Each structure stands twice: as structure tokens, then as C-alpha cells.
Amino acid sequence: MIKRTFEFDSFGPWILEINGKHRFPPLFKNYEPLQDEAYMFFKIPRKIERRNANPDMHLYDMVVGIFADYILILQRDINRVVEYKLALKDIIYFTQTECLLSGELIFITASKHVCINYNTVSHELISRFLRLIRNFQPKTALNTSFSPIDYTYNNIDILYYNLLKEMKKDEPANNLVAYQPNFTIPRKKTMLQILLAALTQSSSSVSTIFVANPYELIIIDRSSQYKGKKDTQYSYTFTYIPLDKIRKIFVDIHPEIPEINLLSVALQDYTFTFPTNSENRGITRLTTSLLPSP
């Protein structure tokens, strides 16, 4: 008969916040004194089915804590703990991707990428964690002049409508400032364009929205820029970029398909590029009004 422990009884695919009831896993016990300094600690379980787990094994692969100026990431390496400290001031941008039950956070600095995987049943806890990061991350409010765009469920993708509604409830300062609906990619004419279409099997672009507040540009897309006729999309990605990290926002003509524009958001050592319709005036306004004139 398997012996019962509180940790084993609580084990599942979900993340657990470490508090009075849920303690540090035994392997991470030495870090327990830091709990009083942290704003949040949580533990991420091993990717193992409960029927294959037992109370004598290590049940958690990672413990994460958020402090006033850094994130502490404790990673299990067999029977030892590897420690990473990620200073909030060093984060250039970060992303959150969710697809059905799979979630992923990626934090980008000048020297490394840090990835945290989780089960989306813990979406609410992860959302609280990200709000703490964004609140503590050093940022400068810019004197922007963009105009919020009005939207309803009739003129925007229903997924984005629901996400925006949730964002506005938690943070009223977030406003939709540009929206690129999906659009059909023009028929390819040159041999190179035909080959590109065959390789990507793409028939249309994927919609993207751009949300801003005085401190951040938040880009939400479907985790890919193009989709084929038979593709079904389940994932979406939030990209959080402090405005003071943005060097330039500009639009160029697509080098292979002149009917399509490419919107670029340039940071230090990183550039995001999104296909846009050349007639989208909201995208054009984004390039001139999101950042103040030099």
C-alpha cells in the first residue's frame, strides 16, 4: 500500500502556490527562508501521470519566486537544484503562449532566453505572476499620442474581443491601438513565389492586435503569421514589450509580395515582423503615434 503524504495527495498537472498549506518540495527546502521576502512562490510539477507517481519520488521540477527586482528560478536536475536569477531590469521583452493545455513563458534578455512551461489549468495563477512582473519591471512612461480604437464583437476576432475584455477589466489603461484582420495572400506569380507558397502551404495571413498603455506595447497573435486552408488554430501569444525598449516601428513592402506590407517593431538585437494589409490605416498610424517624435 502506498503511503499517503499531503504533497502526494495534492499532486497533479496544476501549479500550486506555496503558502501556509502547500510547502516547498523536499528537494527545494533550503530556499524556504526566502519566502518572507518574496511576493509569490509557486511550484511546477513534473510532466508525469499521477498513476506513475509515488510519494518517494521528486514530484516537482521547478520552483519560481518573484521578488521586487528579480525572478528566482529553481530547476531540479535529478537530485540537485540549479538556481537562476533573472533581474527584471534586464528583461527586454517576454512572451506568453497558450495552446489548449500547454502553456509557455519565455523571458528574453541580452544574454539568455529563460523558458517556463506550465499546464493552462493554472492560467489564473500565471496571470497574477505576470502582473507582478509587469508592475515591478522598471519602465518609463512615454508621452504617446495614439488614439484608442473602438471595437465590438462584430468587427474584431471573437478571441481578441474576449481577451481585450479580460485585459480591460484588470487594467483599464490598456487600449486597442491597431488591428490587422486576416487577409488572403495574393496569388503568386513568379517561380520563387510559387515555391514559397508550396513550402508554407499558406493561403492567408493571421490576424494580430496591438494593445498599448503608457508603459507597454502588447502584441497578441495566433502564434504564427500565416495559415493554410486546412489549418486549425488553437494557440495564441501575448508579447509584452516596454515602450522604452523599442528603437523604431516602421513599415516596408514585402520583398516577394508587393501587395503586402511588413510592419516591423525593432528592439535592441530583436525585430518583430508582421504581415499587414497595405490599406490598413491603423497600422500606419501606429508607426507615427506610438512613439514620441525625436
C-alpha positions as CSV (number, residue, x, y, z in Angstrom):
1,M,0.0,0.0,0.0
2,I,1.3,3.5,-1.0
3,K,1.9,5.7,2.0
4,R,0.0,9.0,1.9
5,T,1.5,12.4,2.1
6,F,-0.1,15.8,1.7
7,E,2.3,16.7,-1.2
8,F,1.4,13.5,-3.0
9,D,-2.4,13.9,-2.4
10,S,-2.1,17.5,-3.8
11,F,-0.1,16.4,-6.8
12,G,-1.5,16.9,-10.3
13,P,-0.8,18.8,-13.6
14,W,-1.6,22.1,-11.9
15,I,0.8,24.7,-10.5
16,L,0.5,25.2,-6.7
17,E,1.2,28.5,-5.0
18,I,3.5,27.9,-2.0
19,N,1.8,29.2,1.1
20,G,0.8,28.0,4.6
21,K,-0.8,24.9,3.2
22,H,1.4,24.0,0.3
23,R,5.1,23.9,1.3
24,F,8.4,23.8,-0.6
25,P,9.1,20.4,-2.1
26,P,11.7,18.5,0.0
27,L,14.5,19.0,-2.7
28,F,13.9,22.8,-2.5
29,K,13.6,23.0,1.3
30,N,16.8,25.1,1.7
31,Y,15.1,28.0,-0.1
32,E,12.1,28.2,2.4
33,P,13.6,31.1,4.4
34,L,13.3,33.3,1.2
35,Q,9.5,33.0,1.3
36,D,9.1,36.0,3.6
37,E,10.9,38.3,1.1
38,A,9.1,37.1,-2.0
39,Y,5.8,38.4,-3.3
40,M,4.9,34.9,-4.7
41,F,6.4,31.5,-4.8
42,F,4.9,28.6,-6.8
43,K,5.9,25.0,-7.8
44,I,5.6,23.4,-11.2
45,P,5.0,19.6,-11.3
46,R,6.8,17.0,-13.2
47,K,5.2,16.0,-16.5
48,I,4.2,12.6,-15.3
49,E,0.8,10.9,-14.9
50,R,-0.4,10.6,-11.4
51,R,-0.7,6.8,-11.7
52,N,3.0,6.7,-12.4
53,A,3.9,8.9,-9.4
54,N,4.6,7.9,-5.8
55,P,5.3,9.9,-2.6
56,D,9.0,8.8,-2.6
57,M,9.9,10.5,-5.9
58,H,10.6,14.2,-6.6
59,L,7.2,15.4,-7.7
60,Y,8.2,19.0,-8.7
61,D,10.7,20.1,-11.4
62,M,10.7,23.8,-10.8
63,V,10.0,26.4,-8.1
64,V,9.7,30.1,-9.1
65,G,9.7,33.2,-6.9
66,I,9.1,36.8,-7.8
67,F,10.9,39.5,-5.7
68,A,10.9,43.3,-6.1
69,D,13.7,43.3,-8.6
70,Y,14.3,39.8,-9.8
71,I,12.7,36.4,-10.6
72,L,14.3,33.4,-8.9
73,I,14.0,30.2,-10.9
74,L,15.0,26.9,-9.2
75,Q,15.3,24.0,-11.5
76,R,15.5,20.3,-10.5
77,D,18.5,18.5,-12.1
78,I,18.0,14.9,-11.0
79,N,18.7,15.2,-7.2
80,R,20.1,18.7,-7.1
81,V,18.8,22.2,-7.6
82,V,20.1,24.7,-10.2
83,E,19.5,28.3,-9.4
84,Y,18.9,31.1,-11.9
85,K,18.3,34.8,-11.0
86,L,16.7,36.9,-13.7
87,A,16.9,40.7,-13.0
88,L,13.7,42.4,-14.0
89,K,15.6,45.4,-15.4
90,D,17.4,43.0,-17.9
91,I,14.2,41.7,-19.5
92,I,13.9,43.1,-23.0
93,Y,10.6,41.5,-23.6
94,F,8.7,38.3,-22.7
95,T,6.0,36.2,-24.3
96,Q,3.2,34.0,-23.0
97,T,1.8,31.3,-25.4
98,E,-1.1,29.0,-24.6
99,C,-2.4,26.2,-26.8
100,L,-5.1,24.0,-25.3
101,L,-3.5,22.6,-22.1
102,S,0.1,23.7,-23.0
103,G,1.5,27.0,-21.7
104,E,4.9,28.6,-22.1
105,L,6.6,31.7,-20.8
106,I,9.8,33.0,-22.5
107,F,11.8,35.8,-21.0
108,I,14.4,37.4,-23.3
109,T,17.5,39.3,-22.0
110,A,20.6,40.4,-23.9
111,S,22.4,37.2,-22.9
112,K,19.8,34.5,-22.5
113,H,16.4,33.1,-23.0
114,V,14.6,31.6,-20.0
115,C,11.6,29.3,-20.6
116,I,8.9,28.2,-18.1
117,N,6.4,25.6,-19.2
118,Y,3.1,25.0,-17.4
119,N,-0.4,23.5,-17.8
120,T,-3.0,26.0,-18.7
121,V,-5.3,24.8,-15.9
122,S,-3.1,27.2,-13.9
123,H,-3.8,30.2,-16.2
124,E,-5.1,32.4,-13.4
125,L,-2.0,31.9,-11.2
126,I,0.3,32.6,-14.1
127,S,-1.7,35.8,-14.9
128,R,-1.1,37.0,-11.3
129,F,2.6,36.2,-11.7
130,L,2.9,38.2,-14.9
131,R,1.1,41.2,-13.4
132,L,3.6,41.2,-10.6
133,I,6.5,41.1,-13.1
134,R,5.0,44.0,-15.2
135,N,4.3,46.1,-12.1
136,F,7.8,45.7,-10.7
137,Q,9.7,45.8,-14.1
138,P,11.5,49.2,-14.4
139,K,9.7,51.1,-17.2
140,T,9.4,54.7,-18.4
141,A,6.1,56.2,-19.3
142,L,6.2,57.8,-22.7
143,N,4.3,60.8,-24.0
144,T,2.5,58.9,-26.8
145,S,-0.3,60.3,-28.9
146,F,-2.0,57.2,-30.3
147,S,-5.8,57.1,-30.4
148,P,-7.7,54.1,-29.0
149,I,-9.8,52.1,-31.5
150,D,-13.4,51.3,-30.7
151,Y,-14.3,47.7,-31.2
152,T,-17.2,45.2,-30.8
153,Y,-17.5,41.5,-31.3
154,N,-18.9,42.3,-34.8
155,N,-15.7,43.9,-36.1
156,I,-12.9,42.0,-34.4
157,D,-12.0,38.4,-34.0
158,I,-14.1,37.0,-31.1
159,L,-11.0,35.5,-29.4
160,Y,-9.4,39.0,-29.3
161,Y,-12.7,40.6,-28.2
162,N,-12.8,38.3,-25.2
163,L,-9.1,38.7,-24.4
164,L,-9.4,42.5,-24.6
165,K,-12.4,42.4,-22.4
166,E,-10.5,40.5,-19.8
167,M,-7.5,42.8,-20.1
168,K,-9.6,45.9,-19.7
169,K,-11.2,44.5,-16.6
170,D,-7.9,44.0,-14.9
171,E,-6.1,47.0,-16.4
172,P,-8.3,49.8,-17.7
173,A,-5.3,51.7,-19.2
174,N,-4.9,49.0,-21.9
175,N,-6.3,50.2,-25.2
176,L,-6.5,48.7,-28.6
177,V,-4.5,50.9,-30.9
178,A,-4.2,48.8,-34.1
179,Y,-5.9,45.7,-35.6
180,Q,-4.9,43.7,-38.6
181,P,-7.6,41.2,-39.6
182,N,-6.5,38.1,-41.5
183,F,-6.4,38.6,-45.3
184,T,-5.9,36.4,-48.4
185,I,-2.4,36.3,-49.7
186,P,-2.4,37.4,-53.4
187,R,-1.9,34.8,-56.0
188,K,1.8,34.1,-56.6
189,K,3.2,35.0,-60.0
190,T,6.9,34.3,-60.1
191,M,8.5,30.9,-59.7
192,L,10.1,31.9,-56.4
193,Q,6.7,33.0,-55.1
194,I,5.1,29.7,-56.2
195,L,7.8,27.7,-54.5
196,L,7.4,29.8,-51.3
197,A,3.6,29.1,-51.3
198,A,4.2,25.4,-51.8
199,L,6.6,25.2,-48.9
200,T,4.5,27.1,-46.5
201,Q,1.1,25.9,-47.8
202,S,-0.2,29.3,-46.7
203,S,-3.3,30.9,-48.2
204,S,-3.9,33.7,-45.7
205,S,-2.3,35.9,-43.1
206,V,-3.3,35.5,-39.4
207,S,-4.9,38.4,-37.5
208,T,-3.0,40.4,-35.0
209,I,-3.9,43.1,-32.5
210,F,-1.8,45.8,-30.9
211,V,-2.6,47.0,-27.4
212,A,-0.9,49.8,-25.6
213,N,-0.7,51.6,-22.3
214,P,1.6,54.4,-21.2
215,Y,4.4,51.8,-20.5
216,E,4.0,48.9,-22.9
217,L,3.1,47.7,-26.3
218,I,1.3,44.3,-26.1
219,I,1.1,42.3,-29.3
220,I,-1.4,39.4,-29.4
221,D,-1.4,37.0,-32.3
222,R,-2.2,33.4,-33.2
223,S,1.4,32.2,-32.6
224,S,2.0,32.0,-36.4
225,Q,1.9,34.6,-39.1
226,Y,0.3,32.5,-41.9
227,K,-2.1,29.6,-42.1
228,G,-3.1,27.1,-44.8
229,K,-6.6,26.4,-46.0
230,K,-6.9,23.3,-43.7
231,D,-5.1,24.6,-40.7
232,T,-7.0,24.9,-37.4
233,Q,-5.6,27.3,-34.9
234,Y,-5.8,26.8,-31.1
235,S,-2.9,28.8,-29.8
236,Y,-2.3,32.5,-29.1
237,T,0.7,34.5,-27.9
238,F,1.0,37.7,-25.8
239,T,4.2,39.6,-26.4
240,Y,4.9,42.2,-23.7
241,I,7.4,45.0,-24.8
242,P,8.2,48.0,-22.6
243,L,7.9,51.1,-24.8
244,D,11.3,52.4,-23.7
245,K,12.9,49.2,-25.2
246,I,11.5,50.0,-28.7
247,R,14.0,51.6,-31.1
248,K,11.8,52.0,-34.1
249,I,8.5,51.0,-35.6
250,F,8.3,51.1,-39.4
251,V,6.5,49.6,-42.5
252,D,8.2,48.1,-45.6
253,I,6.8,46.5,-48.7
254,H,7.1,42.7,-48.7
255,P,10.2,41.8,-50.8
256,E,8.4,39.0,-52.6
257,I,4.7,40.0,-52.5
258,P,4.5,43.8,-53.1
259,E,0.7,43.8,-52.3
260,I,1.6,43.0,-48.7
261,N,3.3,45.4,-46.2
262,L,5.5,44.2,-43.3
263,L,5.2,46.0,-40.0
264,S,8.5,45.9,-38.0
265,V,9.0,46.6,-34.3
266,A,12.7,46.9,-33.7
267,L,14.3,46.5,-30.3
268,Q,17.9,46.1,-29.3
269,D,19.1,43.0,-31.2
270,Y,15.5,41.8,-31.9
271,T,12.9,42.7,-34.6
272,F,9.3,41.5,-34.8
273,T,7.8,41.5,-38.3
274,F,4.1,41.1,-39.1
275,P,2.3,40.9,-42.5
276,T,-0.2,43.7,-42.9
277,N,-2.7,44.9,-45.5
278,S,-1.3,47.9,-47.3
279,E,-4.7,49.7,-46.9
280,N,-4.7,49.4,-43.1
281,R,-4.5,53.0,-41.9
282,G,-4.5,51.9,-38.2
283,I,-1.1,50.2,-38.8
284,T,0.3,53.3,-40.5
285,R,-0.8,55.5,-37.5
286,L,0.8,53.1,-35.2
287,T,4.2,53.8,-36.7
288,T,3.9,57.6,-36.2
289,S,2.0,57.9,-33.0
290,L,3.0,55.2,-30.6
291,L,6.5,56.7,-30.0
292,P,7.0,60.4,-29.5
293,S,8.7,62.4,-32.2
294,P,12.5,62.8,-31.6
